[in-house]
Amino acid sequence: MDEATRWFPYCGEAPGPEVWLSRWNLDPVLGAVLLLLALSLWRAPVGRELTLGRRHSLWGAWVLAVVLFVSPLCALSSAFFTVRVIHHIALVLAMAPLLVHGLEPWLRRLPAPLWTTTAMAAVVFWVWHAPAPYAEALSSDAIYWLMQFTLLASAVVFWIAVRRAAPAAAMGAILVTTVLMGMLGALITFAGRPLYPPHFASAISWGMAPLEDQQLAGIIMWAPGSMAYLAAAVWIGWRWLDAERARGVRADAA
């Protein structure tokens, strides 16, 4: 099977610079699923479990799904490994936390031991960015959706575990994830040769060398991706210290 025939990912053949803005994904199955989810969310009454804030989180996740899987960004992720990495970071660092917050009442009984979920999320992320599994995902719709589902699901249970854990343990798990994300980004950045054949020809058609595309993707994973996890750890630490200060003030007042 030649390269031009093999690399035909779910989002479609990699577009050129002149047509990518017109390349919306009009998959009828995906469209029907998104429409049903939107109707369900629109009709669901706001109440004790589905608060207004949770509803907004779910709408945010829905809009992000449209951007990632329907908009021309989907087609552009077929052209550039960099865009695919941005897509995956958005899944684990934006969509997953939005879903965890929005679906919290329905996820309470889901088992999520902190260090098991931390390891699982890291392994899933590393495996799908290894060249061979990644190439398979871009040559099969079924494997593509397996990649998307496992990335999102592992991130969801990770963030559930983080929300349930004590602040010190939660920060520790996030810092471990930060280091692992940075290590993967560094390995991709400093690889001596391009590793992702599905993007070789498409990157060149945009005037970018495949190795440059790969290096940019690694830097995005290494810096912004890691910093987003670090920001979550800092936020948890700040809330923890703020709660401790408030507790001290109440104790002094008593």
N, C-alpha and C positions, 0 to 999 in steps of 0.2 A: 504494500500500500504506500503510495507516495505521500510526501508531506502535505501537499496542497489538498489532497483528499482526506487525509487523516484528521487534520486539525480543523474540526468544524464544531465548535463548542455550542452549548445550549443558547448562548446569547447571539449566535449567528456568526457567519464568517467575519473576520476582522475587517472593519471598514477603513476606507482611505480618508484623508483629511477633508476631501470635498463632499463627502456624503454622510459622515457620522452623525451629524445633528438631526438627520431625518430617519435614523435607524432606531425607531421605537420597537420594543418587543411586543408583538401582538398575539402572543400565545393564548389561544382561547381558554385553555384549562386554567392557566395562571390568572387570566382576567376574571374568570368565573369565581375562582377561589377568593380573590381580592374583593370582588363585588359582594359576595356573600358575607365576608368578614366585615366590610364597611356597613352593610345593611344591619347586621347583627349588633354592631357597636352603636350604630345610630339609634336603633330601637331599644337598646338596653337602658332601663331606667337608672338614674343616679340614686344611690341609696347608701346603706351602711357599709356594704362590701364594695360596690362599685362607686367610689367617691368621685367627685369631679376631677381631682388630681390624678387618680388612677385612670380615669377615662381619657384625660389628656395624654397620659403616657402611652396608652394603647393607640390613640390616634397618631401620636408621634412615630410609634413603631410601624404603623400601617403606611404612613407617608414615606418613611425611610425605605420600606419594602418596595414601594413604587419607584422610588429613585434608583434603587440598586438593581431591580430586576425588570423594570419596564422602560425607564427612560433611556436615552442614548448612552448613558454611563454604562449600561449593561453591554452594549456593543463595543464600547471603547475598552472594556475589560478583556475583550477577545484580542485586542490589538496590543495592549501593553501589560506586562507583568506588574508594573507600578500601579496601574489602576486596579488590577485584581487584588493587590495587597491592600490598597485603600478600601476596597469593597469588603475584604475579610476583617480588617480592623473595625470598620463600621458595624459589622455584624456582632463582634465580640465586645466592643467597647461602647456601643450606642444602642443598638437594637436589643441586645440581651438585657442590659440594665432597665431599659424602658419596659420590656415585657415582665421582668421580675417585679418591678414596682406596680405595674398595672394589674397583674394577675396574682398579687400576693395572697389574697384570701383563699385562692384555689390551689396554691402551691405549698401551703403550710405543712401538709402531711408528706410532702415529697422528701425522701431521705437525701441528705446532702452533707455527709461528713467533710469537714473543711479540707484536710490534707489529701484525702482521696480525690475530691473534686478538683483540687488544685493540680494534682498530678495528671488527672484525666484530661483537663482542659489543655495543659501544656503538651501532652503527648499528641492529642488530636491536632493541635495547631502545627506542631513540628512535622507530623506525618504528612499532612496535606500540602506542606511546602517543600517536601522532598521531591526531586525532579520526576521520579517515576510515577508515584501516585497522582501528582499534579497533572502530568501529561495524560494519564488515564481519564481524569475528570474532564479534560477538555476534548476527549474523543468519544464520550458517552454521556447522554443526558441523565441516565440513571445514576452513574457515578458522580456526575456533577451535583445532582440534588442530594446524594448521600454526603458529599463534601459540605454543602451548605447546611444541611440539617445537623450533622455532627458538630460542626463548628459552632452553630448557634445553640444547640442543646447543651453541649459541654460548658459553654460560657454561661448559659442560664443557671445551671446547677452550681457553677462556681460562685456566681453573684448571690444566689440564694444562701449558700454556705457563708459567704462573707457577711451578709446582713445578719445572720443568726449568731455569728461568732462573737466572742469577747473582743473589744477593740485591739488589744495587743496581738491576739492571734490573727485577727482579720488583717491588720497591717503587715504582719509577718507573711501571710499567704500572698498578699498583693505584692510585696517586695520580692518574694521568690519569683512570682510571675513576671515582674518587671525585669529581673535579671535574665530569665529564660527568653523573654521576648527580645531583649537587647542582644543576647548571644546569637540567636537565630538571625537577627538583622545583620550583625557583624559578619557572620559566616557567609551570608548571601552577598554582602557588600564587597568583601575581600576575596571572594572566589576568583581564581585566575582566569576563568573562562566562562562564557555564558552557559547556563545550566537548564534553561527552559525552552526547548525547541518549538513549542507552539507559538512563541512570540518572535522567533528569529526573523522571518520574512516580513511580518506585519510591522515590527519596529523599524526595519530598514525602509519600508515604504513611507514612513513618516519622517525619514531623515535622521533616525536615531539608531546608533549601534546597539545590538542586543545586550552587550555587556553594560552599556550606559543605562539602558532601561533597568536591568537587573540591579545595578549599583544604586540607582535612585530608589528603587523599591526597598532595598535593604536599609538604606538610610532612613526612609520613612518609617519602617518597622522599628528600627533601632532607636531613633530619636523621638518623633511625635508619639509613636505607639507606646514606647516605654514611659514617656513623660505622662501620658494619660493615666496609666496605672499608678504612677507615682503621685499624681494629683489626687487620685482617689484615696490613697494611703494617707496623704497629708490632711485631707478633709476629715477622714475618720479620726485621726489624731487630734485635730483641732476640736472636733465635737467632744471627744473624750476629755480633753483638758478643760473645755468650757463646762462640761457637766461636773467635773471634779471641783472646779472653782465655785460653781453654784452650790454644790454640796457643802463646801467649806464655809461659805457665807451663811447658809442656813444653820450649820452647826454653831457658828460664832454667835448668831442671833439668839439661838436657844440658850 
